[in-house]
Amino acid sequence: MSSIAAVFMIFAACASQKQTAVRHEFPEAMIAPVKAQYLVHWEKGKVIYGITCAKCHNIKVGRKEIIPDFTEAQLAGYNLRQGNARHEDALSESVVSAEDLALIYVFLTYKNKTGIPVKHSEDDSNSTH
């Protein structure tokens, strides 16, 4: 197999592992100016989640990556930087600011629901991961 063919196959394999489309779902009662502001926060939160959270929390289903659904209790734990020791260290103020956490919270609260809950590793199964 030529090196060009090998590169093409690697590129095709990587390109086929796509993240499922994520949309926002704001309440219908939310007025337009508020929706516009929340959309800005949602988009920023989506980017920050992708950088700081997706590696551990996204779930591969076939060739797609799914952003799981977090419960209100799980989201509250992240906002308060509590839940388990690993997250207290990984989400320290020097790594993820309070503003960043708030943006991630908006993103995860208003993203379309997948019906797939957050995965738990064995070492944090007793936490609010």
N, C-alpha and C positions, 0 to 999 in steps of 0.2 A: 504494500500500500504506500502510495506516495505521501510525502509530508503534507502536501496541500490537501489531500483527501483526509488525512488524519485530523488536521486542523479544522476542516469543514465538519467532520463528524463530531468533534468536541464542541464546536460552536452550536451545531444543531441540537445536541443533547442539552446544553446549557439553556439555549433559547426555548426549548420545549418545556422546561421547568418554570412555569409561570405562576405568579401569584394570582389567586382568584380576584376578580374585579371587586373593589371595595367602594361602596357608595355610602353617602350619608343619608340618614333617616331622621329628619327633624320633625318635631310634633307639628301637626297642621295648625294648631292654635298659635304657634310662634309667629310673631309679626315680622314682616319683611326686613326691616332694618336690623332686628335682632338676629334673624337667620343669616343675613349677610355677614355680620360680625362673627357669628358662630362658625360660619363656613371658613373664614380666615383662620380661626383658631383650630378648626378641624383639620384643615390642610397642613398647618404647621405641626399639629400633633401626629398626623399620619407620618410625616417625614421623621420626626424625632423617634416615634415608635419603631420605625424601620431601622434606624441607626442603633438604638439602645435596647430594644426589647425583642425584636423579631427573631433574632438568632436562637433564643432560648424558647420563646413561646409559640412561634408559628408551627403549624403542624402540616407535614407533607401527606397529601392524599393523592396517590398516583403520582402524576408529574406536576401537581399543583401545590402551592403553598397556601394554606388557609390561616387567616387570623382568627383565633378562637374567640368565643364569647366569654367575657369576664363577668362575674356576678358583681352586684353593688358592693358586697362585703369585701371582695377581692380588690376592687378599685379603691375603696376607702382605705384599705391597708396600705396600698401603694402610696396614696396621697399623704398618709401619715408616716411613711417610711418604716412601716413595721410589718410583721408577718413572719419573717424568718431571717436569720443572721446573714445569709447570703445576699438577700435583697437590701438589708440595711447597709451593707458594705458597698454593693454594686450600685445602689441608688443614692449614695451620699450626695450632699449638696455640691461637692466639688465635681461630681460626675454628671449629675442631672439636677438642675436647679428646680426650685419650687415652681417657677413659671413653666419650665419644661414639663414637669409632672402634671400641672394643671392642663396643659395643652394635650398631653397624652390622654388624660382623663376625658376631655371633651371628645377626642377622636374615638376612644373605645366605647364611650357612652352612646354616641350617635352613629356609629358605623352600622351597616346592615348586619343583621344577625345571621349566623351560619348554622346554628344548632349544634355546633361543636364546642364543648367546654374546654377550658384551659387544661392542658396536660399537667400532670404532677409527676415529679421524679420521686423515687423512693425515699430520698433523704429529706424531702420537705412535704410529705403527704399529710402531716399533722398541722400544716400552716395554712395561711390564707392565700398562698401562692396565687 
